[in-house]
Amino acid sequence: MRLKTIIFLIFVVLSNANAQLEPYDTDSDGLRNISLLSHIQFLSQNPSYWGFSYELDNDINLDDTKNWNGGLGLAPLGTATNPFTGVFDGHDCVITNLTINRPTEDFVGFFGVVSAIAYVRNIKITVASISGGSYVGIIAGRNFGVLDNLYGNGNIVAAKSYVGGITGENTGTIKYCRANIKINGGEAYNGGIAGENYGSVYYSRSFGEIQSAYIIGGLVGNNSGLISNCFSRVNVTAVDNYIGGLAGSNWETGEIINSYSTGQVTGSGYYQGGLVGFKHNSAKDSGSFWDTESSDIYESVGGEGKTTSEMKDASTFMTENWDFIDIWTISPTVNAGYPYIKNRPSSTQDNDTIAKPIITFIPNNASQSLSIDINSLNSTYCTFSIYNCLGSLVLKSDQFVLSKGSNNITHDIKKLSTGVYFAIIYLNDKVYTQKFIVE
């Protein structure tokens, strides 16, 4: 019996030792290659590797994650103090059967926290089972970077707030993302794409159902940023206030452009709307609609209500100058006849429309300032933000206009304490980053 016990123990030790396998850059393109379940387990258990960049070589079944960490499932990549800072390119591969069972923990998703300098793209996560406290999403618990061309599908249960099909909270950029989800969010700030949005959400759509207490939207729970050219077909149910087919509330700096919702809106509280439940005085919306019949609600503080037949007629949207050449299309046999978003342009079609900004940090004897030189091929709008090394926003500029040609913008940053920071430029739906040090 003793010999059998020893052999068994040796087997267990060897099995655990082989459970993790470090991914390497096997094709010399600067991205470490992930092809095995053991690669994912290695990343989740080794925070020092969250600053590297990765790519998926093939589909991966994560069914075994339900057995990891004593039933807690996958340990998310990235935390509030050590976020994921690299590139992760899925090449449209599919990750299935992800399990994360951490109802008492915050920042829960495949990525816990995505930093302002990270870029996550081209990943499909399906049949996910996610539970967490606050800041919960299938792709990320919290996003400061760029989430591009992602798909999240599964069930999410949250004990607290900030819950989304893609991310719990967004301060960065989300584009060409879609979610098909069922969310049971315990308290507030629930959305099909993001629970709360301070950044930008472009060309994204959501399907499914959400149940929670209050501040619920089919696309975004609370919007203080930009929602542009998006739609939601999520049914939302609340037992309290602030509930809308697209956004539960559109707050202060929030803006909604050329978007629509069709989902049923059901609640027992006040501030309910077909498109938006509550709208702050300074918030804006334009060219947006909701289906009065499918939503079963005929009032909204934002958008314009239309019948189902009108919502399936392209002329309804073209009167508000919707782009049915590059962004939208419509077919009676697709998306139940409602307009839908065209696929993300290929990399050869998605070239930058400007020269990459040159960002330099210039110390001054009297003060410190950040100088940004941008050579633009056209007149456009631009904003920039500054984050500290922990991914927290410390400064955000107002939107300003760039002229064609050379532009120089300077900003006083003498109030910043000594440390490492990242300047983030948001320009033409793209993000550019430059690290600098305040001494």
C-alpha positions in Angstrom: 0.0 0.0 0.0 2.9 2.3 0.8 4.4 1.8 -2.7 1.1 2.6 -4.3 0.7 5.7 -2.3 4.2 6.9 -3.2 3.5 6.3 -6.9 0.2 8.1 -6.7 1.8 11.1 -5.0 4.5 11.2 -7.7 1.8 11.1 -10.4 -0.1 14.0 -8.8 3.1 16.2 -8.5 4.0 15.5 -12.1 0.5 16.2 -13.3 0.4 19.6 -11.5 3.9 20.4 -12.8 2.8 19.8 -16.4 -0.6 21.6 -16.0 1.1 24.9 -16.9 3.1 25.6 -20.0 4.8 28.9 -20.8 3.8 30.2 -24.2 6.7 31.4 -26.5 6.8 33.4 -29.7 7.2 30.5 -32.1 6.8 32.5 -35.3 8.9 35.5 -34.3 6.2 38.1 -34.9 6.4 39.7 -31.4 3.4 37.8 -30.1 3.7 34.7 -27.9 1.7 31.8 -29.3 -1.2 30.2 -27.4 -2.5 26.9 -28.6 -3.1 24.8 -25.5 -5.2 24.9 -22.3 -2.0 24.8 -20.3 -0.9 28.0 -21.9 -4.0 29.8 -20.6 -3.4 28.3 -17.1 0.1 29.5 -17.1 -0.9 33.1 -17.9 -3.6 33.1 -15.2 -1.1 31.9 -12.6 1.8 34.1 -13.5 1.1 37.9 -13.2 4.6 38.8 -14.3 3.6 37.7 -17.8 0.7 40.1 -18.1 2.9 42.7 -19.8 3.7 40.5 -22.8 1.7 40.2 -26.0 0.0 37.1 -27.2 -2.0 35.5 -30.1 -4.2 32.4 -30.4 -3.2 29.8 -32.9 -6.5 27.8 -32.7 -9.7 27.3 -30.8 -9.4 26.3 -27.2 -11.9 24.4 -25.0 -11.7 25.7 -21.4 -14.1 23.2 -19.9 -11.6 22.1 -17.4 -11.5 25.6 -15.8 -14.5 24.5 -13.7 -12.1 22.4 -11.8 -9.4 24.9 -11.3 -8.5 26.6 -8.0 -10.8 24.5 -5.9 -13.8 25.3 -8.1 -13.1 29.1 -8.4 -12.3 28.6 -12.1 -9.9 30.7 -14.1 -8.0 33.4 -12.2 -8.6 36.5 -14.4 -5.6 38.0 -16.3 -5.0 41.4 -14.8 -5.9 43.0 -11.5 -6.5 46.6 -10.3 -2.9 47.0 -9.2 -1.4 44.8 -12.0 -3.5 45.1 -15.1 -3.0 43.4 -18.4 -0.8 45.8 -20.5 0.0 43.9 -23.7 -1.7 42.9 -27.0 -3.9 39.9 -27.2 -5.0 38.9 -30.7 -7.4 36.0 -31.0 -7.3 35.9 -34.9 -11.1 35.1 -34.6 -10.4 31.8 -32.8 -13.0 30.6 -30.3 -12.6 30.1 -26.6 -15.4 27.9 -25.2 -16.7 26.8 -21.8 -14.9 29.4 -19.7 -15.8 29.1 -16.0 -15.1 31.8 -13.4 -16.8 31.3 -10.1 -15.7 34.1 -7.8 -18.9 35.7 -6.3 -17.0 37.6 -3.6 -14.3 39.0 -5.8 -14.3 42.2 -8.0 -12.7 42.7 -11.5 -13.8 39.4 -12.9 -13.6 38.3 -16.5 -11.2 36.5 -18.8 -9.2 39.7 -18.2 -9.7 41.2 -14.8 -8.5 44.7 -15.7 -7.3 45.8 -19.2 -4.9 48.8 -18.9 -4.9 52.0 -21.0 -2.0 50.8 -23.1 -3.5 47.3 -23.9 -5.2 46.2 -27.1 -7.4 43.1 -27.0 -8.9 42.1 -30.4 -10.5 39.3 -32.5 -11.5 36.9 -29.8 -14.7 34.9 -29.4 -15.6 33.6 -26.0 -18.7 31.4 -26.0 -20.7 29.3 -23.5 -19.1 31.2 -20.6 -20.3 30.9 -17.0 -19.2 34.0 -15.0 -19.9 35.0 -11.4 -18.3 37.9 -9.5 -18.9 40.8 -7.1 -18.5 44.1 -8.9 -16.9 44.9 -12.3 -17.8 41.7 -14.1 -17.8 40.9 -17.8 -17.1 38.0 -20.1 -14.1 39.7 -21.8 -13.0 42.0 -19.0 -14.1 43.2 -15.6 -12.8 46.7 -16.3 -11.4 48.2 -19.5 -9.1 51.2 -19.9 -7.7 50.2 -23.3 -9.1 49.1 -26.7 -11.5 46.2 -27.1 -11.9 45.5 -30.8 -13.9 42.9 -32.7 -14.8 40.7 -29.7 -17.7 38.4 -29.0 -19.0 37.4 -25.6 -21.7 34.7 -25.0 -22.9 33.1 -21.8 -24.4 33.6 -18.4 -23.3 36.2 -15.9 -24.3 36.5 -12.2 -23.0 39.4 -10.1 -23.6 40.0 -6.4 -23.0 43.8 -6.7 -22.7 46.3 -9.6 -21.0 47.2 -12.9 -21.8 44.2 -15.1 -21.6 43.9 -18.9 -21.6 41.3 -21.6 -18.2 42.6 -22.8 -17.0 44.6 -19.7 -18.3 45.8 -16.4 -16.9 49.3 -16.9 -15.4 51.0 -19.9 -13.1 54.0 -19.8 -11.4 53.1 -23.1 -12.6 52.2 -26.5 -15.0 49.4 -27.6 -15.6 48.8 -31.2 -17.1 46.1 -33.4 -18.0 44.1 -30.3 -21.1 41.9 -29.8 -22.6 40.1 -26.9 -25.4 37.5 -26.5 -25.9 37.2 -22.8 -28.1 36.4 -19.9 -27.2 38.7 -16.9 -28.5 38.6 -13.4 -26.9 41.6 -11.8 -27.5 42.0 -8.1 -27.6 45.7 -7.6 -27.0 48.3 -10.4 -25.1 49.4 -13.6 -25.9 46.5 -15.9 -25.6 46.6 -19.7 -25.4 44.2 -22.7 -22.0 45.6 -23.7 -20.9 47.6 -20.6 -22.4 48.2 -17.2 -21.0 51.8 -17.3 -19.4 53.7 -20.1 -17.0 56.7 -19.7 -15.2 56.0 -22.9 -16.4 55.3 -26.4 -18.6 52.4 -27.8 -18.7 52.2 -31.6 -20.4 49.7 -34.1 -21.4 47.3 -31.3 -24.6 45.3 -30.6 -26.1 43.2 -27.9 -28.7 40.4 -27.6 -30.2 38.5 -24.7 -31.8 39.5 -21.4 -30.8 41.4 -18.2 -32.4 41.4 -14.8 -31.2 43.6 -12.0 -32.3 46.3 -9.5 -31.7 49.6 -11.3 -29.7 51.5 -13.8 -30.0 48.9 -16.6 -29.7 49.4 -20.4 -29.8 46.9 -23.2 -26.4 48.2 -24.4 -25.0 50.3 -21.5 -26.3 50.7 -17.9 -25.1 54.3 -17.4 -23.5 56.3 -20.2 -21.2 59.2 -19.5 -19.2 58.8 -22.7 -20.0 58.2 -26.4 -22.3 55.6 -28.0 -22.2 55.8 -31.7 -23.8 53.5 -34.4 -24.8 50.7 -32.0 -28.0 48.7 -31.4 -29.5 46.5 -28.7 -32.1 43.8 -28.8 -31.8 42.9 -25.1 -34.9 42.5 -22.9 -34.3 44.4 -19.7 -36.2 44.0 -16.4 -35.7 46.0 -13.3 -37.3 46.1 -9.8 -36.3 49.8 -9.4 -35.5 52.9 -11.4 -33.5 54.0 -14.4 -34.1 51.5 -17.1 -33.9 51.8 -20.9 -33.8 49.8 -24.1 -30.3 51.1 -25.0 -29.2 53.0 -21.9 -30.6 53.1 -18.4 -29.3 56.7 -18.0 -27.5 59.1 -20.2 -25.5 61.3 -17.8 -23.8 64.7 -18.1 -21.2 64.2 -20.8 -23.0 61.3 -22.3 -23.9 61.3 -26.0 -25.8 58.8 -28.1 -25.6 59.0 -31.9 -27.3 56.9 -34.7 -28.3 54.0 -32.5 -31.5 52.0 -31.7 -33.1 49.4 -29.4 -35.9 46.9 -29.8 -35.8 45.0 -26.5 -38.7 44.8 -24.1 -38.5 47.2 -21.1 -40.1 46.1 -17.9 -39.9 47.7 -14.5 -41.9 48.7 -11.5 -40.0 51.9 -10.7 -39.8 55.3 -12.3 -37.5 56.7 -15.1 -38.2 54.1 -17.7 -37.7 54.7 -21.4 -37.8 52.9 -24.7 -34.3 54.1 -25.6 -33.1 55.9 -22.5 -34.6 55.8 -18.9 -33.1 59.0 -17.5 -31.3 61.9 -19.2 -29.2 64.5 -17.5 -29.7 68.1 -18.7 -26.4 68.3 -20.5 -26.5 64.8 -22.1 -27.2 64.5 -25.8 -28.7 62.2 -28.3 -29.3 62.4 -32.0 -30.6 60.3 -34.9 -31.6 57.4 -32.5 -34.8 55.3 -32.3 -36.6 52.6 -30.4 -39.3 50.1 -31.4 -42.5 51.1 -29.5 -44.2 47.7 -30.2 -41.5 45.2 -29.3 -40.4 47.3 -26.3 -44.0 47.7 -25.1 -43.1 51.2 -24.0 -44.1 54.4 -25.7 -42.1 57.0 -23.8 -38.4 57.9 -23.6 -36.3 60.9 -22.6 -34.1 60.2 -25.6 -34.6 59.0 -29.2 -37.7 58.8 -31.3 -40.2 55.9 -31.1 -41.2 54.1 -34.2 -43.4 51.1 -35.1 -41.9 47.8 -35.9 -42.6 48.2 -39.6 -41.0 51.7 -39.5 -37.9 50.2 -37.7 -37.5 47.8 -40.6 -37.6 50.5 -43.2 -34.2 51.9 -44.2 -35.8 55.3 -45.0 -36.6 55.8 -41.3 -32.9 56.0 -40.6 -31.7 57.6 -43.8 -33.7 60.7 -42.9 -31.2 61.1 -40.1 -28.2 60.6 -42.4 -27.4 57.1 -41.3 -24.5 55.6 -43.3 -25.9 52.7 -45.3 -22.8 52.5 -47.4 -19.9 51.8 -45.0 -21.5 51.2 -41.6 -25.1 49.9 -41.8 -27.1 47.6 -44.1 -30.6 46.0 -44.0 -32.2 42.8 -45.2 -35.6 41.2 -44.4 -33.8 37.8 -43.8 -31.1 39.1 -41.4 -31.5 40.4 -37.8 -35.2 39.9 -38.0 -35.4 42.7 -40.6 -33.8 45.4 -38.5 -30.7 47.3 -39.7 -27.4 45.7 -38.7 -23.8 46.7 -38.7 -21.5 45.6 -41.4 -18.5 43.4 -40.5 -15.3 45.1 -39.3 -13.2 46.3 -42.2 -10.1 44.1 -42.9 -6.7 45.4 -41.9 -6.0 46.5 -45.5 -9.2 48.6 -45.4 -8.7 49.9 -41.9 -5.5 51.9 -42.3 -5.0 55.0 -40.2 -6.3 58.2 -41.9 -3.7 60.3 -40.2 0.0 60.1 -39.6 0.8 58.5 -36.2 1.0 61.3 -33.6 4.4 62.1 -32.2 4.1 62.7 -28.4 6.9 64.3 -26.4 7.2 65.2 -22.8 8.9 68.5 -22.2 10.0 69.5 -18.6 10.2 73.2 -18.0 12.0 75.2 -15.3 8.9 77.0 -14.3 6.3 74.3 -15.0 5.8 71.0 -16.7 3.8 70.5 -19.8 2.9 67.7 -22.3 3.5 68.7 -25.9 1.6 66.7 -28.6 2.5 67.1 -32.3 0.0 65.7 -34.7 0.2 65.7 -38.5 -3.4 65.2 -39.7 -4.5 64.5 -43.2 -7.9 66.1 -42.5 -9.8 68.3 -40.1 -11.1 66.2 -37.2 -11.8 66.0 -33.5 -9.4 64.7 -30.9 -9.2 64.1 -27.1 -6.4 62.9 -24.9 -6.2 61.4 -21.4 -3.4 60.7 -18.9 -3.4 57.5 -16.8 -1.0 56.6 -14.0 0.9 53.3 -14.0 -2.0 51.6 -12.1 -4.4 52.4 -14.9 -6.3 55.1 -13.1 -7.4 58.2 -15.0 -5.7 61.4 -13.7 -6.5 63.8 -16.5 -8.9 64.0 -19.4 -8.9 66.9 -22.0 -11.9 68.5 -23.6 -12.5 67.6 -27.2 -10.6 69.9 -29.5 -10.5 70.4 -33.3 -7.5 69.5 -35.4 -6.8 71.3 -38.6 -5.4 69.7 -41.7 -1.6 69.6 -41.5 0.6 70.2 -38.5 -0.9 70.7 -35.0 0.7 71.3 -31.6 -1.2 71.0 -28.4 0.3 71.6 -25.0 -1.2 70.9 -21.6 -0.1 71.8 -18.1 0.7 68.7 -16.0 2.6 70.3 -13.1 0.0 69.0 -10.7 1.1 65.4 -11.4 3.2 63.8 -8.8 6.5 62.1 -9.5 6.0 58.8 -11.3 5.3 57.0 -14.6 2.3 58.0 -16.7 0.8 57.2 -20.1 -0.6 59.8 -22.5 -3.5 58.3 -24.5 -4.6 60.0 -27.8 -8.2 59.2 -29.1 -8.3 60.1 -32.7 -10.5 58.9 -35.6 -11.7 55.8 -33.6 -8.0 54.9 -32.9 -5.9 55.1 -29.8 -2.2 56.1 -29.6 -0.1 55.8 -26.5 3.1 57.3 -25.2 4.8 56.6 -21.9 6.5 59.5 -20.0 8.0 60.1 -16.6 7.4 63.0 -14.2 10.5 63.6 -12.1 
